[in-house]
C-alpha cells in the first residue's frame, strides 16, 4: 500500500512569544508546485509497530485491503490516539478514511473513552483537511516528533 501523499499545500506553524504568552497559529500555505510527501514513519518498521500494544482496523473491499487505521487506547486518560491511517492510492477520496475514522470513533465511545486524538505530518494537507471536516480541532504540535524530523500536528475531538 502506498503511504505517500501528494499535495499543493502544507500547513505552516507560526509561533510568537510575548512575555508570558505563547501564540501558535497554523495556516495553509500554497506551494509553487505539487509535492509528493513520504510517510513520516519508516515503512519497513510498520509491521513491528502494529504488534506493539495497539489496535488496527483494516478496510477491505472484494477481499483486498484498501486501507487501515492504527490506534492506541489509553485507559487512564480515557483517550484514543490514532497513530496511522492509510488508504490505498486507487481508493482515496472515496470515503474510506472517513469511514475508518468514524468506526474508531464509534468503537471508542462503546469503550467509554472521552477523547479521540489524531496525529499527522504538517506536510499531509489532505489528512489535515479530512480531520477538520470530521470535527477535530487543532490541539498541538511537536517539532521533531518523527524520525524524518517532520513537524507533527495533533488534532482532538471530544466524544459524546
VMD Tcl script that draws the C-alpha trace (Angstrom):
set ca {
  {0.00 0.00 0.00}
  {1.41 3.38 -0.99}
  {1.90 5.51 2.15}
  {2.91 8.72 0.33}
  {0.62 11.64 -0.36}
  {0.61 14.42 -2.90}
  {-0.42 18.00 -2.18}
  {-0.31 21.55 -3.44}
  {-0.37 22.83 0.16}
  {1.39 22.37 3.50}
  {0.50 23.61 6.96}
  {2.87 26.18 8.39}
  {3.14 26.69 12.13}
  {3.96 30.20 13.31}
  {4.94 30.80 16.94}
  {5.14 34.14 18.71}
  {6.24 34.62 22.28}
  {5.24 37.80 24.08}
  {6.42 37.87 27.71}
  {4.28 35.18 29.39}
  {2.14 34.44 26.34}
  {2.81 31.99 23.52}
  {0.70 32.33 20.40}
  {0.61 29.49 17.89}
  {-1.07 29.86 14.54}
  {-1.49 27.21 11.90}
  {-2.08 28.26 8.32}
  {-2.36 26.57 4.99}
  {0.33 27.66 2.52}
  {0.13 27.04 -1.22}
  {3.27 25.52 -2.71}
  {4.67 26.61 -6.10}
  {4.11 23.05 -7.38}
  {2.70 19.77 -6.15}
  {4.94 17.73 -3.90}
  {4.91 14.05 -3.08}
  {5.45 13.56 0.64}
  {6.89 10.43 2.18}
  {5.14 8.84 5.12}
  {6.79 10.11 8.34}
  {7.31 6.62 9.76}
  {9.74 4.07 8.36}
  {7.57 1.73 6.27}
  {9.96 -1.16 6.96}
  {9.24 -0.89 10.70}
  {5.45 -0.51 10.46}
  {4.74 -4.24 10.80}
  {6.66 -4.26 14.10}
  {4.68 -1.21 15.26}
  {1.39 -2.98 14.52}
  {2.29 -5.66 17.05}
  {3.06 -3.19 19.85}
  {0.21 -2.56 22.26}
  {-2.07 -1.11 19.61}
  {-5.24 -1.92 17.73}
  {-5.53 -1.95 13.94}
  {-8.69 -1.86 11.85}
  {-8.48 -2.70 8.15}
  {-10.85 -1.63 5.37}
  {-11.39 -4.48 2.91}
  {-13.11 -4.42 -0.48}
  {-13.59 -7.61 -2.51}
  {-11.17 -9.42 -0.22}
  {-8.40 -6.85 -0.71}
  {-7.12 -4.48 1.98}
  {-7.68 -0.90 0.80}
  {-6.82 0.97 3.99}
  {-6.01 0.69 7.64}
  {-6.03 2.72 10.82}
  {-3.87 2.00 13.86}
  {-4.69 3.33 17.30}
  {-3.62 3.22 20.89}
  {-6.14 3.25 23.72}
  {-5.00 5.00 26.89}
  {-7.30 3.69 29.60}
  {-6.12 6.04 32.36}
  {-6.90 9.20 30.39}
  {-9.93 7.68 28.61}
  {-8.43 8.72 25.29}
  {-7.73 7.02 21.98}
  {-4.83 8.12 19.77}
  {-4.96 7.41 16.04}
  {-1.32 6.87 15.13}
  {-1.53 5.79 11.50}
  {-4.18 5.86 8.84}
  {-3.52 4.99 5.24}
  {-5.76 4.40 2.24}
  {-4.59 2.77 -0.98}
  {-3.95 5.36 -3.68}
  {-6.57 3.94 -6.07}
  {-9.36 4.25 -3.48}
  {-8.54 7.67 -1.99}
  {-11.22 10.37 -1.97}
  {-13.98 7.75 -1.85}
  {-14.83 7.91 1.86}
  {-12.62 5.06 3.10}
  {-10.58 7.21 5.51}
  {-13.74 8.91 6.79}
  {-15.34 5.52 7.39}
  {-12.27 4.25 9.24}
  {-12.19 7.33 11.49}
  {-15.94 7.08 12.15}
  {-15.52 3.39 13.03}
  {-12.76 4.25 15.53}
  {-14.96 7.00 16.97}
  {-17.88 4.56 17.49}
  {-15.54 1.90 18.90}
  {-14.06 4.47 21.30}
  {-17.48 5.56 22.56}
  {-18.50 1.94 23.17}
  {-15.36 1.54 25.29}
  {-16.24 4.66 27.33}
  {-13.41 6.83 26.06}
  {-13.92 10.59 26.31}
  {-11.49 11.88 23.71}
  {-10.10 10.97 20.31}
  {-6.80 12.35 19.06}
  {-5.04 12.00 15.74}
  {-1.51 12.84 14.67}
  {-0.10 13.63 11.23}
  {2.73 15.36 9.44}
  {2.25 19.06 8.71}
  {3.02 18.15 5.09}
  {-0.07 15.93 4.80}
  {-2.62 18.55 3.74}
  {-5.26 16.01 2.64}
  {-5.25 14.44 6.12}
  {-5.48 17.82 7.86}
  {-8.46 18.78 5.68}
  {-10.11 15.42 6.38}
  {-9.85 15.58 10.17}
  {-11.02 19.19 10.29}
  {-14.05 18.14 8.21}
  {-14.62 15.29 10.71}
  {-14.88 17.81 13.57}
  {-11.38 17.57 15.03}
  {-9.73 20.74 16.37}
  {-6.03 21.61 16.36}
  {-4.65 20.68 19.78}
  {-0.88 20.92 19.49}
  {2.32 20.11 17.68}
  {5.80 18.69 18.14}
  {8.73 19.99 16.09}
  {10.79 16.79 15.90}
  {8.24 14.09 16.58}
  {9.01 11.84 13.63}
  {12.38 10.30 12.72}
  {12.13 12.32 9.48}
  {12.17 15.49 11.63}
  {8.76 16.45 10.21}
  {6.52 18.55 12.42}
  {3.68 16.51 13.88}
  {0.30 18.15 14.19}
  {-2.20 16.88 16.75}
  {-5.95 17.22 16.45}
  {-8.52 16.24 19.05}
  {-12.22 15.65 19.42}
  {-14.42 15.25 22.50}
  {-16.58 12.14 22.21}
  {-20.25 12.07 23.18}
}
mol new
graphics top color blue
foreach p $ca { graphics top sphere $p radius 0.5 }
foreach p [lrange $ca 0 end-1] q [lrange $ca 1 end] { graphics top cylinder $p $q radius 0.2 }
display resetview
